[in-house]
Amino acid sequence: MQTSAHPFMNYSSRLFALTASAALVLGLAGCASSGPSSASATPVLYPNATLNRVGEAQGRIEVNACLSRAQASGLSPSQNSNEVGRRAGEGAAVAGVASAIGALITGRGGEGMLRAGATGAAVGGSAGAVSGAFHNDRPNGVYRSFVQRCLSEKGFDVIGWN
């Protein structure tokens, strides 16, 4: 005879799994939001005559001034799309319908089909949101062009973003 686990233990196990999953997702999203292709990247200056004359510290001050000037002009470093919400909705819809159809095919109609559909929608929505988080940090090309032109007018040469 098998004994059932205490309901609190079952709840605490679920809570632990949910917390661990959330921490993993946030950690991965943090890794995805850096580097040259992210909106948080900053210009890399070529060591031309201007940078050599004023020095690295002053060059960094000028970069920050141009970044601030771009934002003051109404530009944002990222494209600000609603990718997270859109992908979460797509994932929930696809997985929810697929799960409900799977339950219907295997003969778990009625309440079983509704439960499978709701579970599938929750899983699909979560997966879609994670996917959207990884695709939401796109740099704004106009913002970068503004900053590069600002630095160029000051005599600096931007060779990339990092």
Buried (B, 14 or more C-beta within 10 A) or exposed (E): EEEEEEEEEEEEEEEEEEEEEEEEBEEEBEEBBEEEEBBEBBBEBEEEEBBEEBEEEEBEEBBEBBBEEBBEEEBEBBBEEEBBEBBBBBBBBBBBBBBBBBBBEEEBEEEBBEBBBBBBBBBBBBBBBBBBBBEBBBBBEEBBEBBBEBBEEBEBBBEEBE
